[in-house]
Each structure stands twice: as C-alpha cells, then as structure tokens.
Amino acid sequence: MAAGETQLYAKVSSRLRGRSTPSLLEPLLAMGFPAHTALKALAATGRKSTEDAADWLRCHRNDPSLDDPIPQEYALFLCPTGALLEKLQEFWRESKRQCAKNRAHEVFPHVTLCDFFTCEDQKVECLYEALKRAGDRVLGTFPPAVPLVLHSSISYLGFFLSGSPTDVIREFAVTFATEASVLADCTVKPCTKQLHLTLAHKFYPHHQRTLEQLARAIHPGLGCPWTAALYSRDMRFVHYQTLRAVFQYKPQNVDELTLSPGDYIFVDPTQQEEASEGWVIGVSQRTGRRGFLPENYTDRASEADTWVKHRTYTFSLATDLDSRKDGEGSGRPSAEFHPPQTSRSLSSIQALQATVARRSVLVVRHGERVDQVFGKSWLQQCSTPDGKYYRPDLNFPCSLPPRSGGIKGFESDPPLSSCGVFQSRLAGAALLDSGVRVTSVFTSPALRCVQTAKLILEELKLEKKMKIRVEPGIFEWTKWEAGKASPALMSPEELKEADFPVDADYRSLPWACASAKKTERRGSGSWH
C-alpha cells in the first residue's frame, strides 16, 4: 500500500471509529483493493455494504476511468410516502397513459431541497451526519401535514408548498447545507425560493385540462410521513440518453458490450458517427466499459433510474411508548434515519418483464400532398412548355427529384406540399419529444410517403443510421387515384439517387405483394 493511501485510510478510519460506526473500508483494503478505488466503490453503491462495494469493484476491473478522481454528485429531496405517494403514482400512470410522457415522468415525486453538488468520496459519510443533524434540529417543529396548493400554467402543473410550515422545511434545507459545508467541506445550495412538487412539465397545451382534472383527484391534505432522501448520480452522464437492457447479449467482437437484463447504458447522441444502423455506442453503468451494443436489445429509461439512494431521514408522528405507560395518549414527532433497502422488489421484476413483452407499431399518415391543395391539374400550374418545373406558389415544393419518366411522372405520384413538409417535421419532433424509440421504418413507395419517412427520421436524428424499407404492400392507390392501372412510382434506385435513405437491398414480403394484388383486383381496400 502506498504511503498516501495509508494516510488517507487512517484519516477516514479514525473518523468512523469516532462515531462508533463499523468501518466498511477495512474489509475492502484487506481484499487488496487500493484505498481510493475502495472509497469510490462505496460512494457509487451508497455505502450499503462491503459486499456491494466489492461486487462493484470486480465489475469495474476493466473500467478505464476507475482511477480517475471523479466524485459523485449529490442532491437532497423531500419525498412523500403512504397514501399521498400512492395517489401521486396513480396520477403518474394515468397522465402518461392519457397525455403521453412529459418531463415530470423522468423523476419520482419529490420536492427539491438542495440542488446537485459534488462531494469527495472520502467525505460522503459526513453528508450522512449532516442529514441527521439537520433532521434532529427541526424534528420537533416539522409539520404533521405539509400544505400543498395546486398551480397550473400552459407548460407546468404542480403543488406549491405554502404557509408557515414551509419555513420549517426551508430551515431544514439551509441547516443541511450549512452542516454539509462544515463537515464535508463541499458547497451546497439550498432551495429557499418557492418549494414545489411537480406533477407535469413541458406537456402539450391541449393536455392541460385533462392533467388538471387528474390532479384534482389527489387530496393534498392527506397527512403522511415525509422522507428526506439523499441521492447521488454519475456527473459524467447527466446529459446522456439512458437505455435499459431488456435482453441478454453476448458480444461477438472485442469492441462490443455484454448486456444483462436490467443493465443501464449511457449513450451520447452526438457521438454516434461510428455506429452502424441498429447499433449505438454507450457506456455500461455496471462495468464502466464503453462499446457497441444492439439498440433493439434495450428500452428507453430515465436518468433518475440510475440514481443511488444513500440515506433517508423520515419525519413521522409516532406514539411515545413511555408516555403510554404513564397513561397519556398523545403523540410526539419521531424520526427514522437509515440506509435504503438493497433487495430488488418483485414489482420491479414484473415491470421489466412487461417492458420485454411490449411491442408497438406506429402508423403515420403522410403529410399534405400538393394535389390536395392545388387540384389534379397542379402539374400544369408549375411546369413550363418545355417540361421544366418552377415554383408558382410558396406551398409548392422547392424542387422535384429527377425521375425516369420526367416531370410527367409526378402527375400520378405527387410530392408533399411545403405545408406537408412542415407537418412531417412536426410529427418527427413530437416523436423525439415523447421519447419513442424507432427500430425500423417501412413505407409505401409513393413519393409523398417516402418524403414523410425521411423528414421524420431527420427530426429523430436517425437519417444516417436507419434505412427506409420501401414496401409496395402498404400502398393503397385505389383510395385516391382515379385510374384503373397502378401509377408509375420511383424505383428504390431512383429514390436512393435522389438522396432518400432507402434500403436498396430490401425485398418485399411475399404476403404483402399478394395483398397488394388482391387490393388492385377488388378496386378498393386498405392496409393497416
């Protein structure tokens, strides 16, 4: 053991003995782990047990950042429990089902007391002491019921904490920040302005009324134990996308990651140039290694799913047993200060199984087509006598792609209008905002459909990673076209030459071709 490591260990060890708490560091050092990596493992696992820290170290033995002095970020939240938490979780589920996912769904119900701050690994236990001291200081005055007032705006819905009891909660946050600064030598910023519990954030304006109706089913006057919880996160991956593995994957090459169900992967969307279609480059939370992985083996997760709970301080009203013996039935404030449970609940396993079983197919209608606006004679309005295209109106497309039949071919295969282009991009932006993960794209060979698919992929930032599969079986030409014969469409080769990211190697499915022929013989029909 190096001299520096010995000195650090002696300093931390004496602090632990001074508080009469068992040292978790000594067994790790006895196993041969260096002090700085052992402390890093303890901080990353919430200092729950030596076994958890040892497992973390074994998994991270090939982590290139294992020796880097990168501390965790910590934050303090006030979280409801009991009946109020159940009502909030029900609102979470119903709002997501009825109004799609919004920013509030990315984190559990909470009130932020202190924003994220950094703390050195060897001083983490000082934060626990700061939490306990702050809780003990306000325990006698902590309100039995926290007053909550519903507030709604065009992009925010939540409860504001109001009244004099809020001052006690602010005092608790300020006390923790002060104690953490003294004990752990870190800068903590307490939230002293309007404290709030967010219900919905960054949602579509037309969902506001529905969200308000769901929120009114929550009874904020319900008394419940409130818990102050100290969480940590890896500061390197704050702005990354978080994926959760739903299938096991064994790497076929040295630069690929091993996946086990439940693993979390951090993905930087701006660093995916090297990844081919259907693959991403990410960093495994379990091992710290960076590599390629098949994206369809994962599902989108929230960053908060990777946070580690360290310690909690629960404010509750408990009956004084000593007073009961004296014949008094009054209650007094009490508190519980303990580390979180480490066992995985059955509900989380069932949720993972449900994620594996869930598959979705998104059916998207193409954007506005130019002949729906300017009529069947639209081509005569924008072509010169020598067969060249010009733009007579701003809602006409800026240009037309080259095709073998010349400009006449667009008469039965019209493109999108300018408004149609805008609609397609808007649909792609909505999909990106909702967090939907697209794994493959099939489209009708109609130009308007291929255009729509390309524009959506561009908004999803997938146009360079994913190919469009042109499937003739999806084309329902008899719904709009008046002719008795199928219109001439651009071939996949022509579409590719026109800079559409189509899969030239894709071959139509036999059942789809048969379905298309049946539709043509009947003269009507549709494909869903």
SULTAQUI-V32844 format. One record per residue. RES is the residue in three letters. SS is DSSP state (H for helix, E for strand, L for the rest). PHI is phi in whole degrees, 0 to 359 (* if undefined). Layout:
res=[RES RES]
ss=[SS SS]
phi=[PHI PHI]
//
This chain:
res=[MET ALA ALA GLY GLU THR GLN LEU TYR ALA LYS VAL SER SER ARG LEU ARG GLY ARG SER THR PRO SER LEU LEU GLU PRO LEU LEU ALA MET GLY PHE PRO ALA HIS THR ALA LEU LYS ALA LEU ALA ALA THR GLY ARG LYS SER THR GLU ASP ALA ALA ASP TRP LEU ARG CYS HIS ARG ASN ASP PRO SER LEU ASP ASP PRO ILE PRO GLN GLU TYR ALA LEU PHE LEU CYS PRO THR GLY ALA LEU LEU GLU LYS LEU GLN GLU PHE TRP ARG GLU SER LYS ARG GLN CYS ALA LYS ASN ARG ALA HIS GLU VAL PHE PRO HIS VAL THR LEU CYS ASP PHE PHE THR CYS GLU ASP GLN LYS VAL GLU CYS LEU TYR GLU ALA LEU LYS ARG ALA GLY ASP ARG VAL LEU GLY THR PHE PRO PRO ALA VAL PRO LEU VAL LEU HIS SER SER ILE SER TYR LEU GLY PHE PHE LEU SER GLY SER PRO THR ASP VAL ILE ARG GLU PHE ALA VAL THR PHE ALA THR GLU ALA SER VAL LEU ALA ASP CYS THR VAL LYS PRO CYS THR LYS GLN LEU HIS LEU THR LEU ALA HIS LYS PHE TYR PRO HIS HIS GLN ARG THR LEU GLU GLN LEU ALA ARG ALA ILE HIS PRO GLY LEU GLY CYS PRO TRP THR ALA ALA LEU TYR SER ARG ASP MET ARG PHE VAL HIS TYR GLN THR LEU ARG ALA VAL PHE GLN TYR LYS PRO GLN ASN VAL ASP GLU LEU THR LEU SER PRO GLY ASP TYR ILE PHE VAL ASP PRO THR GLN GLN GLU GLU ALA SER GLU GLY TRP VAL ILE GLY VAL SER GLN ARG THR GLY ARG ARG GLY PHE LEU PRO GLU ASN TYR THR ASP ARG ALA SER GLU ALA ASP THR TRP VAL LYS HIS ARG THR TYR THR PHE SER LEU ALA THR ASP LEU ASP SER ARG LYS ASP GLY GLU GLY SER GLY ARG PRO SER ALA GLU PHE HIS PRO PRO GLN THR SER ARG SER LEU SER SER ILE GLN ALA LEU GLN ALA THR VAL ALA ARG ARG SER VAL LEU VAL VAL ARG HIS GLY GLU ARG VAL ASP GLN VAL PHE GLY LYS SER TRP LEU GLN GLN CYS SER THR PRO ASP GLY LYS TYR TYR ARG PRO ASP LEU ASN PHE PRO CYS SER LEU PRO PRO ARG SER GLY GLY ILE LYS GLY PHE GLU SER ASP PRO PRO LEU SER SER CYS GLY VAL PHE GLN SER ARG LEU ALA GLY ALA ALA LEU LEU ASP SER GLY VAL ARG VAL THR SER VAL PHE THR SER PRO ALA LEU ARG CYS VAL GLN THR ALA LYS LEU ILE LEU GLU GLU LEU LYS LEU GLU LYS LYS MET LYS ILE ARG VAL GLU PRO GLY ILE PHE GLU TRP THR LYS TRP GLU ALA GLY LYS ALA SER PRO ALA LEU MET SER PRO GLU GLU LEU LYS GLU ALA ASP PHE PRO VAL ASP ALA ASP TYR ARG SER LEU PRO TRP ALA CYS ALA SER ALA LYS LYS THR GLU ARG ARG GLY SER GLY SER TRP HIS]
ss=[L L H H H H H H H H H H H H H H H H L L L L L L H H H H H H L L L L H H H H H H H H H H L L L L L H H H H H H H H H H L L L L L L L L L L L L E E E E E E E E E L H H H H H H H H H H H H H H H H H H L L L H H H H L L L L E E E E E E E E E L H H H H H H H H H H H H H H H H H H H H H L L L L L L E E E E E L L L E E E E E E L L L H H H H H H H H H H H H H H H H H H H H L L L L L E L L L L L E E E E E E L L L H H H H H H H H H H H L L L L L L L L L L E E E E E E E E L H H H L L L E E E E E L L L E L L L L L L E L L E L L L L E E E E L L L L L L L L L L L E E E E E E L L L L L E E E E E H H H E E E E L H H H H L E E E E E E E E E E E E L H H H H H L L L L L E E E E E E E E E L L L L L L H H H H H H H H H H H H L L L L L L L L L L L E H H H H H L L L H H H H L E L L L L L E L L L L L L L L L L L L L L L L H H H H H H L L L L E L H H H H H H H H H H H H H H H H H L L L L L L E E E L L L H H H H H H H H H H H H H L L L L L L L L E E E L H H H L L H H H L L L L L L L L L L L L H H H H H H L L L L E L L L L L L L H H H H H H H H H H H H H L L L L L L]
phi=[* 291 297 298 294 297 295 298 298 297 293 291 299 294 297 295 294 296 261 60 248 294 278 270 280 303 299 291 295 295 283 101 282 298 298 291 283 296 295 296 293 297 293 288 252 79 50 279 200 295 298 298 294 295 298 299 295 294 293 262 295 254 286 294 259 300 269 287 280 254 283 280 260 235 212 245 238 255 242 284 226 66 296 295 298 298 295 293 294 295 297 304 294 290 295 290 289 271 235 71 284 232 298 295 289 281 224 289 299 196 243 284 259 220 294 299 217 260 213 296 302 284 246 298 295 294 295 296 294 297 296 294 297 296 295 296 292 257 302 290 247 295 293 294 223 272 291 238 240 288 232 224 220 292 227 218 219 183 259 265 279 228 84 296 301 295 297 294 293 298 299 298 295 294 296 299 298 293 295 296 295 284 280 255 56 229 267 241 254 284 273 252 275 291 282 209 241 285 259 206 209 58 255 287 304 286 268 300 295 297 296 296 297 294 292 290 283 273 259 293 283 297 285 205 292 254 241 272 241 259 245 227 214 276 294 289 243 298 258 271 278 248 245 242 288 247 228 278 222 259 297 262 224 291 264 253 268 276 243 235 308 100 294 254 236 262 235 268 297 273 237 242 295 280 278 273 301 86 236 223 255 213 244 283 293 288 245 78 276 250 182 276 207 287 293 284 269 231 226 290 233 259 300 297 295 264 293 249 274 263 220 230 232 259 267 210 258 240 280 282 296 296 292 299 298 274 91 262 249 285 254 223 295 220 216 234 236 202 286 286 288 256 285 274 283 294 296 293 293 295 296 295 296 295 296 297 283 277 228 226 239 263 255 242 279 294 288 301 267 294 285 287 264 254 85 292 265 299 293 291 282 234 235 275 303 269 84 259 270 221 256 278 214 294 274 284 297 298 202 241 288 291 214 296 275 74 295 296 293 283 297 257 222 288 271 284 281 297 294 296 297 297 299 295 295 296 296 296 295 294 295 296 291 281 84 292 255 264 252 202 228 240 216 295 287 299 303 300 286 296 299 299 298 296 293 294 297 296 291 277 62 241 295 265 250 235 265 270 263 277 244 299 296 274 286 249 292 286 284 228 286 264 288 272 248 294 291 283 245 289 284 305 294 295 297 293 294 275 74 266 281 269 272 291 270 289 243 299 288 301 294 290 296 296 296 295 292 298 298 293 291 288 90 201 145 206 236 234]
//
